[in-house]
């Protein structure tokens, strides 16, 4: 029999993955071209050519035994140094290889840092709507996720509620910028306000509260929007990054943590994160992919393709009467459900071969998320079916 702790997780397995599997089922019946699957954030834009070139070059030129062997749990020193130099150039920071821990994607990085900082019953605050796996990652270490309710006018933080929810048990605050699922980007003013509140509460409570910046979508922004680099605003900041979206490498599971020297107990924190990487079973991030990303630090995916999709979907749906948040970043559209029950709305959409994820999965009931990292043709061809759905919903 499986562990008691897993029973509920199995029963309530990811709705996103469930929708993805439903898409595969419908594709076998109606043909993939007749199914409009907006469920999974799986990039459809190919990885930059530099990635394939780097893989071939590394495999052909590097010592095979060394390339595929172990290294420091934190990752190759030359790779971490290259990443630190790149960050310093882009954001005017002062990192070196000791500040970087290579991770098995952003998910592996978040689990590593939660293992490093959380004691049982510690609280982690996040802002709704949020990436649903945060709750599971925190509970892995017997912590508790505390959610600040959404401001449905802007989907930016409710500062009063945020401040009120910080207490002696608060160990960390996690933000996702650009945000999954809304596509909203927190501005510099918003980040400064969050940092000011956290500084005030640290002093008031006499505790350390860490700000965790989860930013796999950092490079996916539109209309000249800028994403602040959080270590510049608050000393106790840890950054989790992934190349899954920025280089279209979700299956390769490669990313890193940034642990600045300014953070409390920085040296112990760096060592603890490296140990956590090992004892969680990751051991180290994938060796080949570490070398690959180090050669591709200036490479970019075709963000223009996502922008084209963004405009086509947003404009198409709003013309049909759907109420949507215009995304500033990432590749998700956050749409208000025309009926109170967002799951009911998603089930109605399935009858038209449209797959969306209920907002309840992200702590945002009454909304749905559409991942527009699909082909442009999928978006264009889906709009007549959305029109039928809109008519059914009385729009």
C-alpha positions as CSV (number, residue, x, y, z in Angstrom):
1,X,0.0,0.0,0.0
2,X,1.3,3.5,-0.8
3,X,2.1,6.0,1.9
4,X,-0.8,7.8,3.5
5,X,0.7,11.1,2.5
6,X,0.5,10.1,-1.2
7,X,-3.1,9.0,-1.2
8,X,-4.5,12.5,-1.4
9,X,-1.8,13.5,-3.9
10,X,-2.7,10.6,-6.2
11,X,-6.4,11.4,-5.9
12,X,-5.9,15.1,-6.7
13,X,-3.1,14.6,-9.3
14,X,-2.3,17.6,-11.4
15,X,-5.3,18.9,-13.3
16,X,-2.9,20.3,-15.9
17,X,-1.5,16.9,-16.6
18,X,-4.9,15.4,-16.6
19,X,-6.0,17.9,-19.3
20,X,-2.9,17.1,-21.3
21,X,-3.7,13.4,-21.2
22,X,-7.3,14.3,-22.2
23,X,-5.9,16.1,-25.2
24,X,-4.0,13.0,-26.3
25,X,-7.2,11.0,-26.0
26,X,-9.3,13.4,-28.1
27,X,-6.5,13.7,-30.7
28,X,-6.8,9.9,-31.3
29,X,-10.5,10.3,-31.9
30,X,-10.8,13.6,-33.8
31,X,-7.2,14.1,-35.1
32,X,-4.6,16.3,-33.4
33,X,-5.4,19.2,-35.8
34,X,-8.9,19.3,-34.5
35,X,-8.1,19.5,-30.8
36,X,-7.2,22.9,-29.3
37,X,-5.1,22.0,-26.3
38,X,-4.1,25.0,-24.2
39,X,-3.4,23.0,-21.0
40,X,0.3,22.5,-20.7
41,X,3.1,25.0,-20.7
42,X,5.2,23.0,-23.0
43,X,7.1,25.3,-25.4
44,X,6.3,24.8,-29.1
45,X,9.0,27.2,-30.2
46,X,12.2,25.2,-31.0
47,X,15.3,25.5,-28.9
48,X,17.8,28.0,-30.4
49,X,20.2,26.6,-33.0
50,X,23.1,27.4,-30.6
51,X,21.8,24.6,-28.3
52,X,22.1,21.8,-30.9
53,X,25.4,23.2,-32.0
54,X,26.7,23.2,-28.4
55,X,25.5,19.6,-27.7
56,X,27.4,18.3,-30.8
57,X,30.5,20.3,-30.1
58,X,30.7,19.2,-26.5
59,X,30.1,15.5,-27.2
60,X,32.6,15.5,-30.0
61,X,35.4,17.4,-28.2
62,X,35.2,16.8,-24.5
63,X,36.6,13.7,-22.6
64,X,33.6,11.3,-22.5
65,X,34.5,9.9,-19.0
66,X,34.8,13.4,-17.5
67,X,31.7,14.8,-19.3
68,X,29.4,12.1,-18.1
69,X,30.8,11.7,-14.6
70,X,30.2,13.3,-11.2
71,X,31.3,16.7,-10.2
72,X,30.7,18.9,-7.2
73,X,27.1,18.7,-6.1
74,X,26.8,22.4,-6.8
75,X,27.8,21.8,-10.4
76,X,30.8,22.5,-12.6
77,X,32.8,25.4,-11.4
78,X,33.4,26.8,-14.9
79,X,29.7,26.7,-15.7
80,X,28.8,28.4,-12.4
81,X,31.4,31.0,-13.1
82,X,30.1,31.7,-16.6
83,X,26.5,32.1,-15.3
84,X,27.7,34.5,-12.5
85,X,29.6,36.6,-15.1
86,X,26.5,36.7,-17.3
87,X,24.3,37.8,-14.5
88,X,26.7,40.5,-13.4
89,X,26.9,41.9,-17.0
90,X,23.1,41.9,-17.3
91,X,22.0,43.1,-13.9
92,X,25.0,44.9,-12.5
93,X,25.4,42.3,-9.7
94,X,28.6,41.0,-8.1
95,X,28.2,37.2,-8.1
96,X,30.9,34.5,-8.5
97,X,30.7,30.7,-8.9
98,X,30.2,30.2,-5.1
99,X,26.8,32.0,-5.4
100,X,25.5,29.6,-8.0
101,X,24.1,26.1,-7.4
102,X,23.2,24.2,-10.5
103,X,19.8,22.5,-10.1
104,X,17.5,20.0,-11.8
105,X,15.2,22.7,-13.3
106,X,13.4,25.3,-11.3
107,X,11.3,22.6,-9.5
108,X,14.5,20.9,-8.3
109,X,15.9,24.3,-7.2
110,X,12.8,25.2,-5.2
111,X,12.8,21.8,-3.4
112,X,16.5,22.3,-2.7
113,X,16.0,25.7,-1.1
114,X,12.9,24.6,0.8
115,X,14.9,21.7,2.2
116,X,17.6,24.1,3.1
117,X,15.5,26.7,5.0
118,X,12.3,25.2,6.2
119,X,11.6,23.7,9.7
120,X,8.3,21.8,10.3
121,X,5.3,24.2,10.6
122,X,7.3,27.1,9.0
123,X,5.1,29.2,6.7
124,X,5.7,30.3,3.1
125,X,3.6,33.1,1.7
126,X,2.6,33.4,-1.9
127,X,0.2,35.6,-3.9
128,X,-2.9,34.1,-5.6
129,X,-3.1,33.0,-8.3
130,X,0.1,30.9,-8.1
131,X,1.8,27.9,-9.6
132,X,-0.1,25.0,-7.9
133,X,2.9,22.9,-7.2
134,X,4.1,25.4,-4.6
135,X,1.8,23.9,-2.1
136,X,3.3,20.4,-2.7
137,X,6.9,21.6,-2.6
138,X,6.3,23.4,0.7
139,X,4.5,20.4,2.2
140,X,7.3,18.1,1.2
141,X,9.2,19.6,4.2
142,X,6.2,19.8,6.5
143,X,5.8,23.5,5.9
144,X,2.5,25.4,5.3
145,X,1.7,27.6,2.3
146,X,-0.1,30.8,3.2
147,X,-2.0,32.4,0.4
148,X,-2.6,36.2,-0.1
149,X,-6.0,36.4,-1.9
150,X,-6.0,37.9,-5.4
151,X,-6.7,41.5,-6.3
152,X,-8.9,40.7,-9.3
153,X,-8.7,44.2,-10.7
154,X,-4.9,44.0,-11.3
155,X,-3.7,40.6,-10.1
156,X,-1.0,42.3,-8.2
157,X,-0.3,41.9,-4.4
158,X,-2.7,43.1,-1.8
159,X,-0.1,44.7,0.4
160,X,-2.3,45.2,3.5
161,X,-3.2,41.5,3.6
162,X,0.4,40.5,2.8
163,X,1.7,42.4,5.8
164,X,-1.0,41.1,8.1
165,X,-0.2,37.5,7.2
166,X,3.5,37.8,8.1
167,X,4.2,36.4,11.6
168,X,6.8,34.6,13.7
169,X,6.3,31.4,11.7
170,X,6.9,33.1,8.3
171,X,10.1,31.8,6.8
172,X,9.8,32.8,3.2
173,X,7.8,34.6,0.6
174,X,7.8,33.2,-3.0
175,X,6.9,35.2,-6.1
176,X,6.8,34.1,-9.7
177,X,7.7,37.0,-12.1
178,X,6.5,37.0,-14.8
179,X,3.6,35.2,-13.3
180,X,2.2,31.8,-14.1
181,X,-0.9,31.7,-14.6
182,X,-1.7,35.4,-15.2
183,X,1.1,36.7,-17.4
184,X,1.3,39.7,-15.1
185,X,4.8,41.2,-14.4
186,X,5.5,42.8,-11.0
187,X,7.0,46.2,-11.6
188,X,9.9,47.7,-9.7
189,X,7.5,49.7,-7.5
190,X,5.7,46.5,-6.6
191,X,9.0,44.7,-5.7
192,X,10.2,47.7,-3.6
193,X,6.9,47.7,-1.7
194,X,7.2,43.9,-1.0
195,X,10.8,44.4,0.1
196,X,10.0,47.3,2.4
197,X,7.2,45.3,4.1
198,X,9.5,42.3,4.6
199,X,12.4,44.5,5.9
200,X,10.0,46.1,8.4
201,X,8.6,42.7,9.5
202,X,12.0,41.2,9.9
203,X,13.0,43.9,12.3
204,X,9.7,43.9,14.1
205,X,9.6,40.1,14.6
206,X,13.4,39.6,15.0
207,X,13.4,36.8,12.4
208,X,14.9,36.1,9.0
209,X,12.4,36.0,6.2
210,X,13.6,35.0,2.7
211,X,12.3,36.2,-0.6
212,X,12.4,33.5,-3.2
213,X,12.2,34.6,-6.8
214,X,10.9,31.9,-9.1
215,X,11.6,33.1,-12.6
216,X,11.6,30.6,-15.4
217,X,9.8,33.1,-17.6
218,X,12.2,36.0,-17.1
219,X,13.1,36.4,-20.8
220,X,9.5,36.0,-22.1
221,X,8.2,39.5,-21.9
222,X,6.4,41.8,-24.3
223,X,6.0,45.5,-25.2
224,X,9.3,46.5,-23.6
225,X,8.3,45.4,-20.1
226,X,11.2,45.0,-17.7
227,X,11.5,42.4,-15.0
228,X,13.3,43.6,-11.8
229,X,16.2,41.5,-10.5
230,X,15.2,40.9,-6.9
231,X,18.6,40.6,-5.2
232,X,19.1,44.3,-5.8
233,X,16.1,45.2,-3.6
234,X,16.3,42.8,-0.6
235,X,19.3,41.1,0.9
236,X,17.7,37.9,2.0
237,X,16.7,37.0,-1.6
238,X,17.3,33.6,-3.3
239,X,16.7,33.3,-7.1
240,X,15.5,30.1,-8.7
241,X,16.0,30.0,-12.5
242,X,15.3,27.4,-15.2
243,X,16.2,27.2,-18.9
244,X,13.0,25.2,-19.6
245,X,11.2,28.2,-21.2
246,X,14.0,30.6,-22.1
247,X,15.8,28.0,-24.2
248,X,12.8,25.7,-24.8
249,X,14.4,22.8,-22.8
250,X,11.7,21.6,-20.4
251,X,12.6,18.0,-20.6
252,X,16.3,18.6,-20.0
253,X,15.7,19.7,-16.4
254,X,18.5,22.3,-16.0
255,X,18.5,25.5,-13.9
256,X,20.2,27.1,-11.0
257,X,19.9,28.9,-7.7
258,X,21.5,32.2,-6.8
259,X,22.5,32.5,-3.2
260,X,24.0,36.0,-2.7
261,X,26.7,36.8,-0.2
262,X,24.4,39.4,1.3
263,X,22.0,36.7,2.5
264,X,22.0,35.7,6.2
265,X,24.5,33.0,7.0
266,X,25.5,33.0,3.3
267,X,28.3,30.4,3.6
268,X,26.3,27.9,5.6
269,X,23.4,28.5,3.2
270,X,25.5,27.7,0.1
271,X,26.9,24.5,1.7
272,X,23.4,23.4,2.9
273,X,21.9,23.9,-0.5
274,X,24.7,21.8,-2.1
275,X,24.1,19.1,0.5
276,X,20.3,19.3,0.0
277,X,20.9,18.7,-3.8
278,X,22.7,15.5,-2.9
279,X,20.4,14.1,-0.2
280,X,17.2,14.8,-2.1
281,X,18.5,12.4,-4.7
282,X,19.4,14.8,-7.5
283,X,23.1,14.4,-6.6
284,X,24.0,17.0,-9.2
285,X,22.3,18.7,-12.2
286,X,22.7,16.9,-15.5
287,X,26.3,17.1,-16.6
288,X,25.9,17.5,-20.3
289,X,23.2,20.1,-20.0
290,X,25.3,22.2,-17.6
291,X,28.0,22.4,-20.3
292,X,25.4,23.2,-22.9
293,X,23.7,26.1,-21.2
294,X,27.1,27.6,-20.4
295,X,27.7,27.9,-24.1
296,X,24.2,29.4,-24.7
297,X,24.0,32.2,-22.2
298,X,23.3,34.8,-24.9
299,X,21.0,32.6,-26.9
300,X,17.3,33.4,-27.1
301,X,14.1,31.6,-28.2
302,X,11.8,33.3,-30.7
303,X,9.8,35.4,-28.3
304,X,8.2,37.1,-31.3
305,X,6.3,33.9,-32.1
306,X,4.8,33.9,-28.6
307,X,4.0,37.5,-29.0
308,X,2.1,36.8,-32.2
309,X,0.2,34.1,-30.4
310,X,-0.5,36.3,-27.5
311,X,-2.0,39.0,-29.6
312,X,-4.1,36.7,-31.7
313,X,-5.6,34.8,-28.7
314,X,-6.2,37.9,-26.6
315,X,-7.8,39.9,-29.4
316,X,-9.8,37.0,-30.7
317,X,-11.2,36.1,-27.3
318,X,-12.0,39.6,-26.2
319,X,-13.8,40.3,-29.5
320,X,-16.0,37.3,-28.7
321,X,-16.9,38.8,-25.3
322,X,-14.6,36.9,-23.0
323,X,-12.9,38.9,-20.2
324,X,-9.1,38.4,-20.2
325,X,-6.0,39.8,-18.5
326,X,-3.6,41.0,-21.2
327,X,-0.3,39.1,-20.6
328,X,2.9,41.2,-20.1
329,X,5.0,38.1,-19.9
330,X,5.2,34.3,-19.9
331,X,2.9,32.4,-22.3
332,X,-0.4,32.2,-20.5
333,X,-3.7,34.0,-20.8
334,X,-5.9,34.3,-17.7
335,X,-9.5,34.5,-18.6
336,X,-12.6,35.0,-16.5
337,X,-15.1,32.1,-16.6
338,X,-18.5,33.3,-17.8
339,X,-20.0,30.9,-15.1
340,X,-19.1,30.9,-11.5
341,X,-17.8,27.3,-11.6
342,X,-14.6,27.3,-13.6
343,X,-14.4,23.5,-13.8
344,X,-17.9,23.5,-15.3
345,X,-16.7,26.0,-17.9
346,X,-13.7,23.9,-18.8
347,X,-16.0,20.8,-19.1
348,X,-18.2,22.8,-21.5
349,X,-15.2,23.8,-23.5
350,X,-14.1,20.2,-23.9
351,X,-17.3,19.5,-25.8
352,X,-15.8,21.9,-28.4
353,X,-12.4,20.1,-28.3
354,X,-11.0,23.1,-26.3
355,X,-8.8,22.2,-23.3
356,X,-8.1,24.8,-20.6
357,X,-7.1,24.5,-17.0
358,X,-9.5,25.7,-14.2
359,X,-8.2,28.7,-12.2
360,X,-9.0,26.8,-9.0
361,X,-5.8,24.8,-9.6
362,X,-3.9,28.1,-9.2
363,X,-5.8,29.4,-6.2
364,X,-7.9,31.6,-8.6
365,X,-11.4,30.2,-8.8
366,X,-13.7,31.7,-11.4
367,X,-11.0,31.9,-14.0
368,X,-9.2,29.6,-16.4
369,X,-5.7,29.5,-17.8
370,X,-4.8,29.0,-21.5
371,X,-1.2,28.2,-22.4
372,X,-0.6,29.8,-25.8
373,X,2.7,28.1,-26.4
374,X,1.1,26.3,-29.3
375,X,1.2,26.7,-33.0
376,X,-0.3,29.9,-34.5
377,X,-2.6,27.7,-36.6
378,X,-4.0,26.1,-33.4
379,X,-5.0,29.6,-32.1
380,X,-6.6,30.7,-35.4
381,X,-8.4,27.5,-35.9
382,X,-9.7,27.4,-32.3
383,X,-11.4,30.8,-32.5
384,X,-14.5,29.6,-34.4
385,X,-14.9,26.9,-31.7
386,X,-14.5,29.6,-29.0
387,X,-17.3,31.5,-30.8
388,X,-19.6,28.5,-30.4
389,X,-18.6,28.2,-26.8
390,X,-19.3,32.0,-26.3
391,X,-22.7,31.5,-27.8
392,X,-23.4,28.6,-25.5
393,X,-22.3,30.7,-22.5
394,X,-24.7,33.5,-23.6
395,X,-21.9,36.1,-24.4
